[in-house]
């Protein structure tokens, strides 16, 4: 009889030790069939108040989520690969990761960041990869634009994405090829109308005011992510504060004489020592972008992700989590960044060493952080005006789009004390 009770107690203890208590979401190439939607599952879990961990450099940057039937159901509905693992198995994984000899770490994700996407109301489907991937991953966001930014509505959000935008007030420098196109004329008309409604005589002045508000948002602790022309045009606008760099066809009057000499690189986030392009018919802002200097065929256009120390540099490690270290290149108005124009305190996260170009960079400004990602659409190589939007159902494991979604989650990470 005593032996029977002993066996029963042992069975109960053993059963408790293998009781499923975590949802494990793998993110490696072979084990995850929908990497992009997996980020939406993690965001959904954080919204529900569940505990989650991001396992850096482990199984492609896997996630460990507190077990919940609702989350498990969502994984099934959204087609995300997952496993139910025991508390004991989870502890074994965490112990392996914590080993000083491994370049891995487990970061606690605390709260789903509130997201704003800066985008005009008349945007086209090909305008913004971030809006597309957030929608695909089922991550909620609000669309805001100049009026909301100038009214300090940014303070309601932890994370901001800058739409494919021209913050210099030169209408994307589409003048040379598209100045008679109906969409260009309509966009110019709408921008001028909005600037007047907001109390500015010129679009360039209004865009500068918006740029300053975004700058202050980041300095105050916000997270900013920008792609394509929103990267360099933002810094150029800040550097040209008080200097007229827009030709008459853009703002109705001429530029300042010798305006290049008046550019203040101390005001920028990421870039320095760049030369502005003066001709209004050239589809380029400055020497920051490498688009016209690239001599890389499409078949060999890749960039590599830089490896960082997970335990000592968790932020860049989070931003570079992927199931591959080699990512397909893709074009944009601003495709990549000239290494000579990047400030020394800015981290290069992704690069093409052969062409000496940076594709993905990150830095801090005040209490906040910014990330710039060159190119327009990670799964549309050339992405010409008028092209149909990318169907992400065809690219559920896209490494290029994963980099965008890394930026969504890292503001949710529990802040670590600085190591000394």
N, C-alpha and C positions, 0 to 999 in steps of 0.2 A: 504493500500500500504506500509506504513512504517513498519507494522508488518511483511509483506512478506519479505521485505529487511532484517529485523532483523533476521528472521528465516534462510534466505539464508546465511547471514554472519556467523551465529552460526554454520550452517552446514559445511561451508568451514573451520572454525576454528577447529571444531570437527574432520573433515576429516583429516586435517593436523596432529592432535595429534595422530591419529591412523594409520598414514601412515607407512607401513612396512619399517623399516630402519636398522634392524639388523637380521643377521642369528644366531640363537641360536642352538648350538650343545650340547645336553645333553650327560652326560657321566656316568649316573647311570646304575645299573644292568638292570632295567626294561625299560629304555627309549632309550637305544642306542643298535642297532643291529650289529654295526661294530666299536668297540672301536679303533682298530688298524688303520683302514683306516681314522678315524676321525682326527688323528694326521697329516696324509698326507694332509687333507683338510686345516688344520690350516697353515701348512707349505706352501702350495700352495697360500693361501691368503696373507701370509707375502711376498712371492716372488712377488706377484702382487701389493704390496705396500698398501694393505688394513689394516685398523686399526683392531686390535684384542685384546681381553682381556681373560685372563685365570682366571676363577672364582674358586679360591681355596676352597676346602671343600664344594662346592655348587653343588648339583646334580651330585656327583661323579667326580667333577673337570671339570665342563662344560666350553664351550668356547662361546664367544660373538664376532661375526665378522661383520664388516661393510657390509651392504647389497650390493650384486652385483649379477647380473643375471648369470655371468660366474661361480661364486662360487656355486650358487644354482644348476646350471646344473651339476657341478662336484659332488656335494653331491648325486644327483640322479644317475649319472653314476656309482659312486663308492659304492653305497648302504649304505651311511651314513645317519643316522636319524638326522633330523633337523626341526626347526620351523622358520617361519618368524614372528618376533615380532616387535611391535611398539617402537618408541623412548620412549614413556611414560612407557611402560612395562619394557624396559631395565633399565630406571632410577629407577623404583621401586625395581628391582632386586639389582642394585648397592647400593641403599640406605639400603636395608636389610642387604647386606653383610658388609657395612661400620659400622654397629652398634657395639659399643664397647663390647657388651655382646655376640657377635657371634665370634666363632673361624673360621672366613672366611676372605678372602681378594680378591680383584680384581687386578691382575697384568697385566700391559700393555706389550704386546709383540711387539717389534719394528722392528726387522729385522731377516730374515731367516738366521741362521748360515750356513756357508759353511762347509761341512762335509767331513772328510777323514777317510777311513777305512784302517787300517794297515793290509795287508793280502798278502801272497805270491801268485805268479801266478799259482802254482800247487795245490791250495787248493781244497778240496773235498766238495761236497754239505753239508756234516755233520760238516764241520769245524766251521761255524760261524753263530750263531743265529741272530746277528745284521745285517749282510748283507741280510739275508732272510727277516727280518721284515722291513727293510728300502725299499727293493724292493717291498714287499707286500703293504706297505703303500704309495708307489709311491713317496718316498722322495729321491731326487737325492744325489748322493755321488760319490767321486772319490776314487779309490783304489790306495794306495801307498805302498811302501815297503822300504827296507833298503836303497837303492840307493837314493830315493827321500828324505828320512829323513836326511841322511848324507849330502845332498846338500841343506839343510835348506828349503825345500819345505813346511815344516809344517807351516811356517809363512804365507802361503796363506789361512790357515784354522782357523776357530774359535773352531772347535770340532773334536776330534780324538778318534776313537775307536781302541783298541788294539785287534787284531786277537788272537784267541786261540793260544798262542805262548809260546816258551821257551826262555827267554832272558838270560839264563845262558849258552847256547851253549851245552846242553846235549840232544838235539834232543827229547825233550818232555819226556825224561826218559822212552821211549818205549823199551829200549834195552832188558830188561828181557823177555818180551813176544813176541816181534816182530822184533828182530835183523836180522832175515833171511827173513822177508817179503819184497817182491819187492818194495812196496810203501815206506817202511822205508829206504831201501838202496838207492832208487832213491832220496828221500828227503835229506838224508845225503850228497849224492854226489852233489846235487844242492846247498845246503847250503855252502859246502866247496868251490865249484867253485865261488859262489857269493862273499864269503869272500876274496878270492884271487884277484878277479877282482876289489874289492874295496880297495885293498892294505893291507889286514890283513893276518897274517900267520895262525890264528886259528879262528874258528867260534865264540868261546867264547869271543875273543877280539873284533870282529866285532859287536857282539850283545851288548857288554858293551858300545861301542861307540854309538850305536843306542839308548840305554837306557839313556845315558847322554844327547843326543840331545832332547829326549822326556821330560826328566826332565827339561831341560832349557826352552823348549816350555811352559810347565805348569807354571814354575816360572815366566815367562814373561807375563802370562795372559791367556794362553790357557786352554781349558776344555778337560779333558781326562776321558774316560770311558773304563773300562776293565772288562772282564769276565773270568771265569774259570782259567786256569793256567797262563794267562797273568797278573793276579793280584799279586800272590806271587812271581812268577819267576822274575817279574820286580823289585820288592823291594829287592829280594835276589841278583840279579845282581848288583844293586847299592851298596848294603852293602858289596859285595865282590870285590869292585874296588881295583885292585892291588893284589888280592889273587887268587891263582889257586885252584878252588874247583871241577874241572872237571877231572874225572879219565881218564886213558890212552885210553880206547876204544872210548872216545868222542873227545879228542884233541891231542892224540899221545904222551902225557907225563904224569907223575904222578902229584899228588896234592901237595900243600904246606903242610909241617908237621904242625900238630895242627891247621889246617886252621879255625876251629870253633872259636878259641880264637882271631882270627884276624878280625872277622866280625865286621863291624862298623854300629851299629843301628842308629847312628845320620844321616846317609846318606839316610835312607829309607823314604818313604811317609807315610805309614800306620802301619807298623809292627815293633815289637821289641822283644828282648829276645827269639828268635826262635832257635831251634836246627836243623841243616842241616842233611839230611839223607845221610849217606856215601855210602851205598851199591848201586852200579849202577843197580842192578837187581830189586830194589824196585821201584814201580811206584808211587813215591812221592818225593817231593822236601824237605820238612821240617815239623816241628811241627806246622806250621801255619794252615795247612789244617786239617779238622775234618773227612774226608771221612772214614778212617779206624777206627775211634773211635766212629762212630755213631752206635747206636743200636735202630734205629727207623724203624718200618715197613712202607712200602710204603703207606699203607692205612691211616696212621696217621702222615705222614711226611708233615707238614705245617710250615710256619713261619709267624709271625705277623708283621705288619708295625707299626712303632712307630708314635704316634701323636705329632705334633709340633704346636707351635703358629703361625698361618698363618700371623698375623700382625707383629710379632716380628722376626720370623724365616722363611721368605718366601722361601729361597732356599731348605732346607730340606722338607718343606711342598710341594713344587712343585715336588720334586723327589719322594714323596710318594703318590701322587694323584692316586686314584684307586676307583673302584666300590665295593671293599671289603677290609677289613683290614687283612684278612687271605688268604695267597697265598700258593698254592701247592708247596711243595719242589721238587727239581730235582737234580740229581747227576752230577758230572763232575770230571775231574782230581783233580781240587780244588773245592770242594762242598760248604764248609763253613769255617768260620774263628774262630780259637780258641780265645775266649775272652781275655785270658791271654797274647796274643801276639799282641793285638791292642793298639796303643798309646792312651794316655788319651785325646789328643786333636782331636781325630777322632770320628765323630758321627756315631752311629749305627742306621741305618734306618729301618732294618728288622732283626728279631732275632727269634730263637727258644729257649725260656727261659728254658724249661725242659732240653734240651741238652747243655745249656750254650754255644750256638754258634751264631755267627753273620753271616747273609747271604748277607747283603747289607749295605755298609758303605760309608762314604763321608768325605772329608776333604779339606783343603786349603793348598796350597804350593806356597809361594810367592804371586804373583798377580792372580794366577790361581786356579783351583779346580780340584779334581779328585773324581771319584766314582768307587768302586770295587763291583762287583756283583758275588757271588759264584754260581757255577753250569754251565752247558754247554748249555742246551736247555730247556727253561721253559715248553715245552709241550712234551718232550721226557725224561722220568724219568731216565733211565740208560744210554742211548745214547752211545752204544758201537761202536767201530771202524767198519766202513763198513755199518752201518745202513743207510737206506734211509733217505733223508732229510724230515723234518717236512713239512706237507702241511698246511699252515696257513689258507687256506680256511675252514679248519675244526675247526679252533680256532680263529675266528674273534674277540672274546671278552676276550682273554687270559689276566688275571691279571698279570701273570709273564712277558709277553711281553710288557705290558703297562709300566712297570718300566723302560724298555730299552728306550722306546719312550719319557718318561718324561725327560730323560737326553738329548734328542735331542732338546727339546723346551726350557729348562730353560736358555740356553745361550742367547736366544732371548729376555729375560725379561728386561724391563727397570730397570736400576740400581737405587736402593733406597739409600738415604742418611742414614748413620748409626744412629740409635736412641741412645741417651745418657741419 
